[in-house]
Amino acid sequence: MQLNLPAYDFKTTQKEGRTYIFDIFRRRWVKLTPEEWVRQNFVSYLKEEKHFPASLIAVERSLRFNKLDFRADAVVFSTSGKPLLVLECKAPEVKISQKVFDQIVRYNFEFQVDYLIVTNGMVHYCCKIDKVAQTYEFLKEIPDYREINVSI
């Protein structure tokens, strides 16, 4: 499925009637679901177009909130190891709703990042968090890694 992102080349394979995609971030084959397709395309976009170093992108990062285990689709770190950005991906047919934003905000209680991105591959939202004023601002464009890594 074509997303609202540049096209990237991915390695895929068929096993037992299922399609798998090679995740360069996790360095393994993963089942290709609609959400995984969005995740792979979007982290490739961050790496290729927005200059996020692949070594600083953690795909499916585990976290614990209210004694429950969750996984953020991706967390991007600064060169000093501080979390900078949390990414939440949904399948293209999933509408980006308040519920999706509530999910990523819960994740941010753990990570305390300055940027949140929510995408379904067709629509992308990026928020900059102001921790002091306890507000957020929707950005018109996803910032380049070089901009946000210096601002920490």
KEDOKOL-229166 format. One record per residue: residue number from 1; residue in three letters; x, y, z of N, C-alpha, C in turn. Coordinates in Angstrom, 2 decimals. Each point is the difference from the previous one (the first is absolute). Example, Ala and Ser with C-alpha at 12.3 -4.5 7.8 and 13.67 -1.06 7.14 Angstrom:
2
ATOM / i / aa / n_px / n_py / n_pz / ca_px / ca_py / ca_pz / c_px / c_py / c_pz
ATOM / 1 / ALA / 13.19 / -5.69 / 7.80 / -0.89 / 1.19 / 0.00 / 0.90 / 1.20 / 0.00
ATOM / 2 / SER / -0.35 / 1.05 / -0.72 / 0.82 / 1.19 / 0.06 / -0.77 / 1.09 / 0.73
END
This chain:
152
ATOM / i / aa / n_px / n_py / n_pz / ca_px / ca_py / ca_pz / c_px / c_py / c_pz
ATOM / 1 / MET / 0.84 / -1.19 / 0.00 / -0.84 / 1.19 / 0.00 / 0.88 / 1.24 / 0.00
ATOM / 2 / GLN / -0.31 / 0.95 / -0.88 / 0.74 / 1.26 / -0.06 / -0.45 / 0.90 / 1.13
ATOM / 3 / LEU / 0.97 / 0.52 / 0.75 / -0.27 / 0.89 / 1.12 / 0.33 / 1.44 / -0.40
ATOM / 4 / ASN / -0.31 / 0.91 / 0.87 / 0.33 / 1.41 / -0.21 / 1.44 / 0.24 / 0.49
ATOM / 5 / LEU / 0.92 / -0.75 / -0.58 / 1.42 / 0.04 / 0.33 / 0.76 / -0.36 / -1.27
ATOM / 6 / PRO / 1.29 / 0.34 / -0.07 / 0.78 / -0.46 / -1.16 / 0.04 / -1.53 / -0.04
ATOM / 7 / ALA / 0.23 / -0.55 / -1.17 / 0.08 / -1.47 / -0.14 / 1.41 / -0.46 / 0.36
ATOM / 8 / TYR / 0.07 / -1.10 / 0.74 / 1.28 / -0.59 / 0.40 / 0.03 / -1.46 / -0.43
ATOM / 9 / ASP / 1.22 / -0.50 / -0.20 / 0.17 / -1.42 / -0.34 / 0.17 / -0.79 / 1.28
ATOM / 10 / PHE / -0.76 / -1.07 / 0.12 / 0.09 / -0.86 / 1.17 / 0.22 / -1.43 / -0.47
ATOM / 11 / LYS / 0.67 / -0.78 / 0.84 / 0.15 / -1.43 / -0.26 / -1.22 / -0.68 / 0.60
ATOM / 12 / THR / -0.66 / -0.82 / -0.82 / -1.14 / -0.77 / 0.48 / 0.19 / -1.46 / -0.40
ATOM / 13 / THR / -0.69 / -0.86 / 0.71 / 0.04 / -1.42 / -0.30 / -1.33 / -0.63 / 0.39
ATOM / 14 / GLN / -0.27 / -1.15 / -0.56 / -1.21 / -0.76 / 0.31 / 0.38 / -1.23 / 0.82
ATOM / 15 / LYS / -0.70 / -0.21 / 1.10 / 0.20 / -1.21 / 0.82 / -1.35 / -0.48 / 0.46
ATOM / 16 / GLU / -0.30 / -1.26 / -0.29 / -1.24 / -0.62 / 0.44 / -1.23 / 0.85 / -0.34
ATOM / 17 / GLY / 0.01 / 0.55 / -1.22 / -1.15 / 0.77 / -0.47 / -0.09 / 1.42 / 0.55
ATOM / 18 / ARG / 0.99 / 0.43 / 0.72 / 0.00 / 1.36 / 0.57 / 1.17 / 0.79 / -0.56
ATOM / 19 / THR / -0.18 / 1.32 / -0.08 / 1.07 / 0.88 / -0.47 / 0.73 / 0.57 / 1.20
ATOM / 20 / TYR / 1.33 / 0.00 / -0.10 / 0.85 / 0.58 / 1.03 / 0.86 / 1.09 / -0.62
ATOM / 21 / ILE / 0.35 / 0.99 / 0.81 / 0.85 / 1.10 / -0.44 / 1.21 / 0.04 / 0.91
ATOM / 22 / PHE / 1.16 / 0.31 / -0.58 / 1.21 / 0.06 / 0.83 / 0.09 / 1.38 / 0.62
ATOM / 23 / ASP / 0.01 / 0.03 / 1.32 / 0.09 / 1.25 / 0.77 / 1.47 / 0.27 / 0.27
ATOM / 24 / ILE / 0.55 / 1.03 / -0.65 / 1.42 / 0.31 / 0.18 / 0.31 / 0.53 / 1.39
ATOM / 25 / PHE / -1.01 / 0.49 / 0.71 / 0.21 / 0.55 / 1.34 / 0.06 / -1.12 / 1.05
ATOM / 26 / ARG / -0.87 / -0.99 / -0.16 / 0.01 / -1.14 / 0.93 / 0.88 / -1.14 / -0.51
ATOM / 27 / ARG / 0.45 / 0.12 / -1.25 / 0.87 / -0.97 / -0.66 / -0.61 / -1.40 / -0.03
ATOM / 28 / ARG / -1.28 / -0.05 / -0.38 / -0.67 / -1.30 / -0.11 / -1.23 / 0.13 / -0.89
ATOM / 29 / TRP / -0.49 / -1.17 / -0.42 / -1.22 / -0.05 / -0.81 / -1.21 / 0.12 / 0.92
ATOM / 30 / VAL / -0.97 / 0.81 / -0.39 / -1.24 / 0.16 / 0.77 / -1.19 / -0.15 / -0.93
ATOM / 31 / LYS / -1.11 / -0.46 / 0.56 / -1.21 / -0.19 / -0.80 / -0.46 / 1.36 / -0.55
ATOM / 32 / LEU / -0.31 / 0.03 / -1.28 / -0.41 / 1.24 / -0.65 / -1.51 / 0.19 / 0.15
ATOM / 33 / THR / -0.37 / 0.82 / 0.97 / -1.40 / 0.39 / 0.23 / -0.15 / 1.42 / -0.54
ATOM / 34 / PRO / -1.22 / 0.50 / -0.14 / -0.17 / 1.40 / -0.44 / 0.70 / 0.99 / 0.93
ATOM / 35 / GLU / -0.06 / -0.24 / 1.32 / 0.68 / 0.90 / 0.93 / 1.51 / -0.09 / -0.15
ATOM / 36 / GLU / 0.50 / -1.20 / -0.21 / 1.46 / -0.17 / -0.19 / 0.46 / 0.71 / -1.27
ATOM / 37 / TRP / -0.83 / -0.05 / -1.05 / 0.32 / 0.70 / -1.24 / 0.15 / 1.49 / 0.25
ATOM / 38 / VAL / -0.90 / 0.58 / 0.79 / 0.08 / 1.42 / 0.36 / 1.26 / 0.25 / 0.81
ATOM / 39 / ARG / 0.25 / -0.84 / 1.00 / 1.17 / 0.19 / 0.87 / 1.29 / -0.05 / -0.82
ATOM / 40 / GLN / 0.15 / -1.01 / -0.86 / 1.23 / -0.14 / -0.79 / 0.20 / 1.19 / -0.93
ATOM / 41 / ASN / -1.08 / 0.46 / -0.61 / 0.10 / 1.15 / -0.90 / 0.32 / 1.27 / 0.77
ATOM / 42 / PHE / -0.64 / 0.17 / 1.16 / 0.20 / 1.25 / 0.72 / 1.39 / 0.08 / 0.63
ATOM / 43 / VAL / 0.51 / -1.07 / 0.57 / 1.36 / 0.06 / 0.55 / 1.03 / 0.15 / -1.13
ATOM / 44 / SER / -0.30 / -0.54 / -1.17 / 0.88 / 0.22 / -1.16 / -0.03 / 1.47 / -0.40
ATOM / 45 / TYR / -1.18 / 0.60 / 0.05 / -0.14 / 1.44 / -0.28 / 0.83 / 0.81 / 0.99
ATOM / 46 / LEU / -0.09 / -0.33 / 1.28 / 0.78 / 0.73 / 1.01 / 1.50 / -0.13 / -0.29
ATOM / 47 / LYS / 0.41 / -1.20 / -0.35 / 1.42 / -0.27 / -0.27 / 0.46 / 0.68 / -1.29
ATOM / 48 / GLU / -0.73 / -0.19 / -1.07 / 0.44 / 0.48 / -1.31 / -0.25 / 1.48 / -0.25
ATOM / 49 / GLU / -1.15 / 0.48 / 0.38 / -0.37 / 1.39 / -0.33 / 0.29 / 0.97 / 1.13
ATOM / 50 / LYS / -0.11 / -0.47 / 1.23 / 0.15 / 0.89 / 1.16 / 1.29 / -0.24 / 0.78
ATOM / 51 / HIS / 0.87 / -0.84 / -0.54 / 1.37 / -0.20 / 0.50 / 0.10 / -0.55 / 1.42
ATOM / 52 / PHE / -0.99 / -0.81 / 0.40 / 0.05 / -0.65 / 1.31 / 0.94 / -1.20 / -0.14
ATOM / 53 / PRO / 1.06 / -0.09 / 0.82 / 0.92 / -1.14 / -0.09 / -0.71 / -1.32 / 0.35
ATOM / 54 / ALA / 0.16 / -0.99 / -0.85 / -0.64 / -1.30 / 0.23 / 0.40 / -0.59 / 1.35
ATOM / 55 / SER / 1.22 / 0.25 / 0.42 / 0.49 / -0.57 / 1.27 / -0.69 / 0.62 / 1.21
ATOM / 56 / LEU / -0.69 / 1.12 / -0.18 / -0.67 / 0.67 / 1.12 / -1.52 / -0.16 / -0.05
ATOM / 57 / ILE / -0.48 / -0.86 / -0.90 / -1.43 / -0.28 / -0.11 / -0.25 / -1.39 / 0.58
ATOM / 58 / ALA / -0.79 / -0.05 / 1.07 / -0.36 / -1.28 / 0.62 / -1.43 / -0.33 / -0.40
ATOM / 59 / VAL / -0.19 / -1.06 / -0.79 / -1.32 / -0.41 / -0.46 / -0.60 / -0.97 / 1.02
ATOM / 60 / GLU / -1.28 / 0.22 / 0.31 / -0.73 / -0.78 / 1.00 / 0.72 / 0.01 / 1.34
ATOM / 61 / ARG / 0.16 / 1.18 / 0.53 / 0.68 / 0.20 / 1.30 / -0.98 / -0.29 / 1.13
ATOM / 62 / SER / 0.38 / -0.88 / 0.89 / -0.86 / -0.39 / 1.13 / -0.05 / 1.08 / 1.06
ATOM / 63 / LEU / -1.15 / 0.07 / 0.68 / -0.17 / 0.91 / 1.12 / -1.03 / -0.57 / 0.95
ATOM / 64 / ARG / 0.00 / 0.49 / 1.21 / -0.95 / -0.44 / 1.02 / -0.75 / 1.23 / 0.49
ATOM / 65 / PHE / -1.33 / -0.09 / 0.01 / -0.84 / 1.11 / 0.46 / -1.14 / -0.59 / 0.82
ATOM / 66 / ASN / -0.20 / 0.50 / 1.22 / -1.04 / -0.52 / 0.89 / 0.06 / -1.52 / 0.14
ATOM / 67 / LYS / 1.22 / -0.52 / 0.16 / 0.26 / -1.43 / 0.18 / -0.38 / -0.85 / -1.21
ATOM / 68 / LEU / -0.19 / 0.64 / -1.15 / -0.30 / -0.71 / -1.24 / 1.15 / 0.20 / -0.99
ATOM / 69 / ASP / 0.24 / -1.01 / -0.82 / 1.07 / 0.08 / -0.99 / -0.58 / 0.46 / -1.34
ATOM / 70 / PHE / 0.73 / 0.92 / -0.65 / -0.38 / 0.53 / -1.31 / 1.24 / 0.03 / -0.87
ATOM / 71 / ARG / -0.21 / 0.30 / -1.30 / 1.11 / 0.20 / -0.92 / -0.30 / 1.21 / -0.86
ATOM / 72 / ALA / 0.88 / 0.97 / 0.05 / -0.10 / 1.14 / -0.91 / 0.50 / -0.46 / -1.36
ATOM / 73 / ASP / -0.65 / 0.45 / -1.07 / 0.42 / -0.42 / -1.34 / 1.45 / 0.35 / -0.27
ATOM / 74 / ALA / 0.42 / 1.19 / 0.42 / 1.42 / 0.37 / -0.13 / 0.29 / 1.14 / 0.97
ATOM / 75 / VAL / 1.22 / -0.01 / 0.49 / 0.52 / 1.08 / 0.83 / 1.33 / 0.40 / -0.61
ATOM / 76 / VAL / 0.19 / 1.32 / -0.16 / 1.25 / 0.51 / -0.55 / 0.76 / 0.66 / 1.14
ATOM / 77 / PHE / 1.30 / -0.26 / 0.03 / 0.86 / 0.51 / 1.06 / 0.96 / 1.07 / -0.52
ATOM / 78 / SER / 0.47 / 0.85 / 0.91 / 1.04 / 0.98 / -0.34 / 1.34 / -0.74 / -0.02
ATOM / 79 / THR / 1.01 / 0.69 / -0.45 / 1.34 / -0.60 / -0.03 / 0.50 / -0.26 / 1.42
ATOM / 80 / SER / -0.58 / 0.67 / 0.99 / 0.40 / -0.24 / 1.40 / -0.86 / -1.08 / 0.65
ATOM / 81 / GLY / -0.95 / -0.59 / -0.75 / -0.81 / -1.10 / 0.53 / -1.31 / 0.41 / 0.62
ATOM / 82 / LYS / -0.36 / 1.27 / -0.06 / -1.26 / 0.49 / 0.56 / -1.12 / -0.21 / -1.02
ATOM / 83 / PRO / -1.16 / -0.54 / 0.42 / -1.12 / -0.13 / -0.94 / -0.45 / 1.38 / -0.50
ATOM / 84 / LEU / -0.17 / 0.12 / -1.32 / -0.40 / 1.27 / -0.61 / -1.41 / -0.03 / -0.57
ATOM / 85 / LEU / -0.40 / -1.15 / -0.53 / -1.23 / -0.07 / -0.79 / -0.63 / -1.37 / 0.16
ATOM / 86 / VAL / -1.32 / -0.03 / 0.10 / -0.75 / -1.26 / 0.00 / -0.90 / 0.00 / -1.23
ATOM / 87 / LEU / -0.02 / -1.13 / -0.69 / -0.80 / -0.18 / -1.21 / -1.05 / -1.06 / 0.26
ATOM / 88 / GLU / -1.24 / 0.31 / -0.36 / -1.09 / -0.98 / 0.06 / -0.57 / -0.15 / -1.41
ATOM / 89 / CYS / -0.03 / -1.24 / -0.49 / -0.49 / -0.29 / -1.35 / -1.29 / -0.80 / 0.08
ATOM / 90 / LYS / -0.88 / 0.30 / -0.91 / -1.25 / -0.75 / -0.16 / -0.10 / -0.44 / -1.45
ATOM / 91 / ALA / -0.82 / -0.99 / -0.26 / -0.25 / -0.44 / -1.37 / -0.68 / 1.12 / -0.78
ATOM / 92 / PRO / 0.18 / 0.04 / -1.31 / -0.57 / 1.08 / -0.80 / -1.51 / 0.19 / 0.16
ATOM / 93 / GLU / -0.73 / -1.09 / 0.26 / -1.46 / 0.13 / 0.12 / -0.44 / 0.49 / 1.39
ATOM / 94 / VAL / 0.95 / 0.11 / 0.94 / -0.34 / 0.45 / 1.36 / 0.03 / 1.52 / 0.05
ATOM / 95 / LYS / -1.10 / 0.57 / 0.43 / -0.10 / 1.45 / 0.11 / 0.82 / 0.47 / 1.20
ATOM / 96 / ILE / 0.74 / 1.08 / -0.19 / 0.77 / 0.58 / 1.11 / -0.99 / 0.77 / 0.88
ATOM / 97 / SER / -0.25 / -0.54 / 1.18 / -1.02 / 0.56 / 0.90 / 0.64 / 0.44 / 1.32
ATOM / 98 / GLN / -0.82 / 0.54 / 0.86 / 0.46 / 0.40 / 1.33 / 0.55 / -1.21 / 0.76
ATOM / 99 / LYS / -0.60 / -1.15 / -0.22 / 0.45 / -1.23 / 0.66 / 1.46 / -0.31 / -0.35
ATOM / 100 / VAL / 0.39 / 0.23 / -1.24 / 1.37 / -0.24 / -0.44 / 0.95 / 0.99 / 0.70
ATOM / 101 / PHE / -0.43 / 1.26 / 0.08 / 0.82 / 1.00 / 0.69 / 0.11 / -0.32 / 1.49
ATOM / 102 / ASP / -1.09 / -0.48 / 0.60 / 0.05 / -0.38 / 1.42 / 1.02 / -1.12 / 0.21
ATOM / 103 / GLN / 0.06 / -0.93 / -0.94 / 0.94 / -1.12 / 0.09 / 1.44 / 0.50 / 0.00
ATOM / 104 / ILE / 0.35 / 0.89 / -0.92 / 1.38 / 0.46 / -0.09 / 0.35 / 0.91 / 1.18
ATOM / 105 / VAL / -0.97 / 0.73 / 0.52 / 0.24 / 0.84 / 1.17 / 0.30 / -0.88 / 1.22
ATOM / 106 / ARG / -0.70 / -1.13 / 0.13 / 0.30 / -0.94 / 1.09 / 1.44 / -0.51 / -0.12
ATOM / 107 / TYR / 0.41 / -0.31 / -1.21 / 1.37 / -0.45 / -0.22 / 1.00 / 1.09 / 0.43
ATOM / 108 / ASN / -0.38 / 1.23 / -0.23 / 0.92 / 1.09 / 0.31 / 0.18 / 0.23 / 1.50
ATOM / 109 / PHE / -0.90 / -0.51 / 0.84 / 0.23 / 0.06 / 1.44 / 1.31 / -0.73 / 0.33
ATOM / 110 / GLU / 0.28 / -1.06 / -0.75 / 1.22 / -0.77 / 0.20 / 1.20 / 0.65 / -0.67
ATOM / 111 / PHE / -0.13 / 0.42 / -1.25 / 1.15 / 0.46 / -0.77 / 0.35 / 1.47 / 0.19
ATOM / 112 / GLN / -1.01 / 0.84 / 0.27 / 0.23 / 1.44 / 0.21 / 0.73 / 0.66 / -1.17
ATOM / 113 / VAL / -0.51 / -0.25 / -1.21 / 0.62 / 0.56 / -1.20 / -0.56 / 1.39 / -0.29
ATOM / 114 / ASP / 0.64 / 0.67 / -0.94 / -0.45 / 1.33 / -0.42 / -0.87 / -0.06 / -1.25
ATOM / 115 / TYR / 0.00 / -1.14 / -0.72 / -0.75 / -0.12 / -1.24 / -0.80 / -1.29 / -0.03
ATOM / 116 / LEU / -1.25 / 0.11 / -0.46 / -0.87 / -1.16 / -0.19 / -0.46 / 0.01 / -1.46
ATOM / 117 / ILE / 0.04 / -1.17 / -0.62 / -0.51 / -0.13 / -1.38 / -1.01 / -1.14 / -0.03
ATOM / 118 / VAL / -1.13 / 0.28 / -0.62 / -1.04 / -1.00 / -0.23 / -0.25 / -0.03 / -1.50
ATOM / 119 / THR / -0.05 / -1.22 / -0.57 / -0.24 / -0.12 / -1.43 / -0.76 / -1.28 / -0.32
ATOM / 120 / ASN / -0.77 / 0.06 / -1.07 / -0.59 / -1.21 / -0.56 / 0.54 / -0.21 / -1.43
ATOM / 121 / GLY / 1.07 / 0.69 / -0.30 / 0.63 / -0.10 / -1.31 / -0.60 / 0.95 / -1.02
ATOM / 122 / MET / -1.19 / 0.45 / 0.26 / -0.67 / 0.93 / -0.90 / -0.01 / 1.41 / 0.59
ATOM / 123 / VAL / -0.21 / 0.07 / 1.30 / -0.04 / 1.27 / 0.74 / 1.03 / -0.10 / 1.11
ATOM / 124 / HIS / 0.79 / 1.07 / 0.18 / 1.05 / 0.01 / 1.02 / -0.19 / 1.23 / 0.88
ATOM / 125 / TYR / 0.09 / -0.19 / 1.30 / -0.07 / 1.10 / 0.95 / 1.26 / -0.01 / 0.85
ATOM / 126 / CYS / 0.59 / 1.18 / 0.17 / 1.18 / 0.14 / 0.85 / -0.26 / 1.12 / 0.99
ATOM / 127 / CYS / 0.23 / -0.30 / 1.27 / -0.19 / 0.99 / 1.07 / 1.32 / 0.25 / 0.70
ATOM / 128 / LYS / 0.24 / 1.25 / 0.32 / 1.14 / 0.35 / 0.85 / -0.56 / 0.28 / 1.38
ATOM / 129 / ILE / 0.58 / -0.65 / 0.99 / -0.46 / 0.12 / 1.38 / 0.82 / 1.07 / 0.71
ATOM / 130 / ASP / -0.69 / 0.92 / 0.69 / 0.66 / 0.97 / 0.87 / -0.25 / -0.47 / 1.42
ATOM / 131 / LYS / 1.01 / -0.63 / 0.59 / -0.17 / -0.60 / 1.32 / -0.17 / 1.05 / 1.10
ATOM / 132 / VAL / 0.64 / 1.16 / -0.16 / -0.09 / 1.05 / 1.01 / -1.41 / 0.58 / 0.03
ATOM / 133 / ALA / -0.52 / 0.38 / -1.16 / -1.35 / 0.60 / -0.07 / -1.08 / -1.07 / 0.01
ATOM / 134 / GLN / 0.39 / -1.28 / -0.12 / -0.93 / -1.13 / -0.06 / -1.03 / 0.19 / -1.12
ATOM / 135 / THR / 0.55 / 0.33 / -1.19 / -0.82 / 0.17 / -1.19 / 0.66 / -0.75 / -1.15
ATOM / 136 / TYR / -0.65 / 0.02 / -1.14 / 0.56 / -0.61 / -1.20 / -0.41 / 0.85 / -1.19
ATOM / 137 / GLU / 0.76 / -0.16 / -1.06 / -0.27 / 0.73 / -1.24 / 0.11 / -0.99 / -1.15
ATOM / 138 / PHE / -1.02 / -0.01 / -0.88 / 0.08 / -0.82 / -1.20 / 0.92 / 0.71 / -0.99
ATOM / 139 / LEU / 0.93 / -0.74 / -0.55 / 0.94 / 0.56 / -0.97 / -0.52 / -0.25 / -1.41
ATOM / 140 / LYS / 0.31 / 0.92 / -0.90 / -0.42 / -0.16 / -1.39 / 0.84 / -1.04 / -0.71
ATOM / 141 / GLU / 1.21 / -0.22 / 0.50 / 0.93 / -0.92 / -0.64 / 0.76 / -0.78 / 1.07
ATOM / 142 / ILE / 0.37 / -1.20 / -0.32 / 0.81 / -0.81 / 0.91 / 1.42 / 0.56 / -0.07
ATOM / 143 / PRO / 0.57 / 0.35 / 1.16 / 1.34 / 0.60 / -0.02 / 1.09 / -0.99 / -0.38
ATOM / 144 / ASP / 1.08 / 0.53 / -0.51 / 1.19 / -0.77 / -0.31 / 0.69 / -0.38 / 1.31
ATOM / 145 / TYR / 0.63 / -1.16 / 0.02 / 0.69 / -0.46 / 1.21 / 1.04 / 1.01 / 0.47
ATOM / 146 / ARG / 0.68 / 0.63 / -0.94 / 1.07 / 0.96 / 0.35 / -0.58 / 1.19 / 0.77
ATOM / 147 / GLU / -1.27 / 0.34 / -0.24 / -0.65 / 1.10 / 0.73 / -0.34 / -0.42 / 1.43
ATOM / 148 / ILE / -0.58 / -1.18 / 0.15 / -0.47 / -0.38 / 1.34 / 1.11 / -0.55 / 0.88
ATOM / 149 / ASN / 1.04 / -0.57 / -0.59 / 1.10 / -0.53 / 0.79 / 0.81 / 1.14 / 0.64
ATOM / 150 / VAL / 0.04 / 1.16 / -0.66 / 0.76 / 1.14 / 0.54 / -0.81 / 0.72 / 1.08
ATOM / 151 / SER / -1.32 / -0.14 / -0.07 / -0.85 / 0.76 / 0.93 / -0.14 / -0.65 / 1.37
ATOM / 152 / ILE / 0.75 / -1.07 / 0.27 / -0.15 / -0.66 / 1.31 / 0.97 / 0.56 / 1.03
END
